[in-house]
Amino acid sequence: MRTSDLLRLLLLAGIWGASFLFMRIAVPALGAVNTAFLRVFCGMLGLLIIMAVMRIPRRFEGKLGWAMLLGVINSAIPFLMYCLAARVLPAGYSAILNATTPLMGVIIGAAFFDEKLTITKVLGMIAGFSGIIVISTTGEAHLSSTLIGGILACLVATACYGFAGFLTKRWIGARGGLDATKVAFGSQLGASLFLLPVFAFSAPQTPASSWQIPEVWASILAIGFICTALAYIIYFRLLADIGPLRTLTVTFMIPPFGILWGLLVLGEQINQGFIGGSLLIVCAVWLVTSNGFGKRAAVNSSASK
């Protein structure tokens, strides 16, 4: 992996780590559905502006429909799930659970995309799900049942990400495929249209005072324009350059940022069970991605050139 690719992965991790903080601020005021829709809608507007400024032709080579469908899987459903989780989970919890994306990628890749399932990856899956159990069953007893719903929502989101990494390469193409900015715009357009009906129903039920809080709108704009528009351009470019498995390793870097932003801005605290479970998940991600930097990853990288 080139140094420039590594730096882009690190930048993407920092941006997406902050998204959990912004959701944690916006969701209590606006609700999960409204926050998820405004995120993808602002992301779509941001990408439209970028395409206009950069004079990118709006020709999608017959792939707009695929990009929009990809947006439902890779943005609409996961963002809604994370917003639901943000009602009950600290930002650090959601960020570390987001690190299970490579685990989901391994399971989904083996089941649907002919990816090889090795002993190391199986051990990683066991370690990862053991970490989830530790996080969800330790700490204050009265929080356990509440946490489980949020954890399940996060796992649905990471399963969607696992599918999307492979589907992007299949539907859109790698090098020589559709420009990353166009893919990102098409995906946010599809996500916006998917969430629009539920947003239209939910928005009038939100108290008017909630829409007038400056920090809430600052969070919405940041999560839309930075954590979505800018981040997805970087993400889709990485998918094209280094392949889905290597790109999914960005989730290995997101938790430290998510925990840091939550600690610095919201003063969130973590317990020993969370630390133990997080370490298990980190070990799991390392196990399932270690082969990704070896022979198999070389095959994926070569195929994308």
C-alpha positions in Angstrom: 0.0 0.0 0.0 1.4 3.4 -1.0 2.0 6.1 1.6 -0.6 8.3 -0.1 -3.2 5.6 0.3 -2.4 5.2 4.0 -2.7 8.9 4.5 -6.1 9.0 2.8 -7.2 6.1 5.0 -6.1 8.0 8.1 -7.9 11.2 6.9 -11.1 9.2 6.2 -10.9 7.6 9.6 -10.7 11.0 11.3 -13.6 12.3 9.4 -15.8 9.3 9.9 -14.8 9.1 13.6 -16.2 12.6 14.0 -19.5 11.6 12.4 -20.5 9.6 15.5 -20.0 12.8 17.6 -22.2 14.9 15.2 -24.9 12.2 15.2 -24.8 12.1 19.0 -25.5 15.9 19.1 -28.1 16.0 16.3 -30.2 12.9 17.0 -31.6 13.9 20.5 -32.9 17.2 19.0 -34.1 16.2 15.6 -34.7 12.4 15.8 -33.0 9.5 14.0 -34.9 9.7 10.7 -34.6 13.5 10.3 -30.8 13.4 11.0 -30.2 10.5 8.6 -32.1 12.2 5.8 -30.5 15.6 6.3 -27.1 14.0 6.3 -27.6 12.3 2.9 -29.4 15.3 1.5 -26.7 17.8 2.5 -24.1 15.3 1.2 -25.9 15.2 -2.1 -26.0 19.0 -2.3 -22.3 19.2 -1.4 -21.4 16.7 -4.1 -23.5 18.6 -6.6 -21.7 21.8 -5.8 -18.3 20.0 -6.1 -19.3 18.6 -9.5 -20.4 22.1 -10.7 -17.2 23.8 -9.5 -14.9 21.1 -10.9 -17.0 21.1 -14.1 -17.4 17.3 -13.9 -19.8 16.2 -16.7 -23.0 14.7 -15.4 -22.8 11.6 -17.6 -23.1 8.4 -15.6 -22.5 5.9 -18.5 -25.7 4.0 -17.7 -24.6 3.4 -14.0 -26.7 6.0 -12.2 -29.3 3.5 -11.2 -26.6 1.2 -9.8 -25.0 4.1 -7.9 -28.4 5.1 -6.5 -29.1 1.5 -5.3 -25.7 1.3 -3.8 -26.6 4.5 -1.9 -29.5 2.8 -0.3 -27.2 -0.1 0.9 -24.1 2.0 1.7 -25.7 5.2 3.1 -29.4 5.3 3.7 -29.8 2.1 5.8 -26.5 2.3 7.7 -26.9 6.0 8.5 -30.4 5.4 9.8 -29.2 2.5 11.9 -26.3 4.6 13.4 -28.7 7.5 14.1 -31.0 5.0 15.9 -28.0 3.7 17.9 -27.0 7.3 18.7 -30.1 7.7 20.9 -28.7 5.1 23.4 -25.0 4.6 22.6 -22.0 6.9 23.3 -20.1 7.9 20.2 -17.2 5.7 21.2 -19.4 2.6 21.4 -20.7 3.2 17.9 -17.2 3.8 16.6 -15.8 0.6 17.9 -18.8 -1.4 16.7 -18.2 0.2 13.3 -14.9 -1.7 13.4 -16.8 -5.0 12.9 -17.2 -4.0 9.2 -14.3 -6.2 8.1 -15.7 -9.1 10.0 -19.0 -8.7 8.1 -17.0 -8.3 5.0 -15.3 -11.7 5.6 -18.6 -13.4 6.2 -20.4 -11.8 3.3 -17.4 -12.3 1.0 -17.2 -16.0 1.8 -20.9 -16.5 1.5 -21.7 -14.5 -1.6 -18.5 -13.4 -3.4 -16.1 -16.4 -3.4 -13.7 -14.9 -0.9 -11.5 -17.5 0.7 -12.3 -18.2 4.4 -9.2 -19.1 6.3 -8.6 -20.4 9.9 -7.1 -17.0 10.8 -10.3 -15.2 9.6 -12.5 -17.6 11.5 -10.5 -17.0 14.7 -10.9 -13.3 14.0 -14.7 -13.6 13.7 -14.9 -15.5 17.0 -12.8 -12.8 18.7 -14.9 -10.0 17.2 -18.2 -11.4 18.2 -16.8 -12.2 21.7 -15.9 -8.6 22.0 -19.4 -7.6 21.1 -20.8 -9.9 23.8 -18.4 -8.4 26.4 -19.4 -4.8 25.5 -23.1 -5.6 25.6 -23.1 -7.6 28.8 -20.8 -5.7 31.2 -21.0 -2.4 32.9 -24.1 -1.0 34.7 -26.8 -3.7 34.7 -29.6 -1.3 33.9 -27.9 -0.2 30.7 -27.5 -3.7 29.2 -30.9 -4.1 27.6 -30.8 -0.6 26.2 -27.3 -1.1 24.8 -28.3 -4.3 23.0 -30.8 -2.5 20.7 -28.1 0.1 19.7 -25.5 -2.6 19.2 -27.8 -4.6 16.9 -28.5 -1.4 14.9 -24.8 -0.9 14.5 -24.3 -4.5 13.3 -27.0 -4.1 10.7 -25.1 -1.0 9.4 -21.8 -2.8 9.3 -23.4 -5.7 7.4 -24.6 -3.2 4.8 -21.1 -1.8 4.5 -19.8 -5.3 4.1 -22.1 -5.9 1.1 -21.5 -2.4 -0.4 -17.7 -2.9 -0.6 -18.1 -5.8 -2.9 -21.1 -4.5 -4.8 -19.3 -1.3 -5.6 -16.7 -3.1 -7.5 -19.2 -5.4 -9.2 -21.8 -2.7 -10.2 -19.6 0.4 -10.7 -16.2 -1.0 -11.6 -12.7 -0.3 -10.3 -10.0 1.6 -12.3 -11.5 2.8 -15.5 -15.0 2.8 -14.0 -17.2 5.7 -13.0 -15.5 8.7 -11.4 -15.6 8.6 -7.6 -17.4 11.9 -7.3 -20.1 10.7 -9.6 -20.5 7.5 -7.7 -20.7 9.4 -4.4 -23.3 11.8 -5.8 -25.4 9.0 -7.3 -25.3 7.1 -4.0 -26.4 10.1 -2.0 -29.2 10.9 -4.5 -30.5 7.3 -4.1 -30.2 7.5 -0.3 -32.1 10.8 -0.2 -34.9 9.5 -2.3 -35.1 6.4 -0.2 -35.4 8.3 3.1 -37.5 11.2 1.8 -40.9 9.5 2.5 -40.1 8.8 6.1 -38.6 12.2 6.5 -41.7 13.9 5.2 -43.7 12.0 7.8 -41.3 12.6 10.7 -40.3 16.2 10.2 -43.6 17.9 11.2 -43.6 15.9 14.5 -40.3 17.4 15.6 -40.7 20.4 18.0 -40.0 23.8 16.2 -37.5 24.7 18.9 -35.3 21.7 18.0 -34.7 23.2 14.5 -33.4 26.4 16.0 -30.4 25.1 18.0 -27.2 26.4 16.3 -25.0 23.4 17.4 -27.5 21.0 15.9 -27.4 22.7 12.5 -23.6 22.9 12.7 -23.5 19.2 13.3 -25.9 18.5 10.4 -23.8 20.6 8.0 -20.6 19.0 9.2 -21.9 15.5 8.9 -23.5 16.2 5.5 -20.8 18.2 3.7 -17.6 16.8 5.4 -18.5 13.4 6.8 -20.6 12.4 3.7 -19.8 14.5 0.6 -16.0 14.8 1.1 -15.6 11.4 2.8 -17.4 9.5 0.1 -15.2 10.9 -2.6 -12.2 9.7 -0.7 -13.9 6.3 0.0 -14.9 5.5 -3.5 -11.5 6.6 -4.8 -9.9 4.2 -2.3 -12.2 1.4 -3.4 -11.0 1.9 -7.0 -7.3 2.2 -6.0 -6.8 -0.5 -3.4 -9.9 -2.7 -3.5 -12.7 -3.4 -1.0 -10.9 -5.4 1.6 -8.1 -3.0 2.1 -10.5 0.0 2.1 -12.6 -1.7 4.8 -9.6 -1.6 7.1 -10.4 2.1 7.5 -12.8 0.9 10.3 -9.7 -0.3 12.2 -8.6 3.4 12.5 -12.0 4.9 13.2 -12.6 3.9 16.9 -9.7 5.9 18.3 -11.0 9.0 16.6 -14.6 8.3 17.7 -13.6 7.8 21.3 -11.3 10.9 21.2 -14.0 13.2 19.8 -16.6 11.9 22.3 -14.2 12.3 25.2 -13.0 15.8 24.2 -16.4 17.3 23.2 -19.0 15.4 25.1 -17.0 14.2 28.1 -18.1 10.6 27.5 -16.7 8.0 29.8 -15.9 4.3 29.1 -16.0 1.3 31.4 -13.7 -1.7 31.8 -16.1 -3.9 29.9 -16.0 -1.6 26.9 -12.2 -1.5 27.0 -11.9 -5.3 27.1 -14.5 -5.8 24.3 -12.8 -3.1 22.2 -9.4 -4.9 22.5 -11.1 -8.1 21.4 -12.6 -6.4 18.4 -9.3 -4.7 17.5 -7.5 -8.2 17.6 -10.4 -9.6 15.5 -10.0 -6.9 12.8 -6.2 -7.5 12.7 -6.8 -11.2 12.3 -9.3 -10.9 9.5 -7.4 -8.3 7.6 -3.8 -9.6 8.1 -4.2 -11.8 4.9 -5.6 -8.8 3.2 -2.1 -7.3 3.0 -0.7 -10.5 1.7 -1.3 -12.7 -1.4 -5.1 -12.3 -1.6 -4.9 -8.5 -1.4 -2.3 -8.4 -4.1 -4.7 -10.3 -6.3 -7.5 -7.7 -5.6 -5.1 -4.8 -6.1 -3.9 -6.2 -9.4 -7.4 -6.8 -10.6 -8.3 -3.2 -10.0 -5.6 -1.7 -12.2 
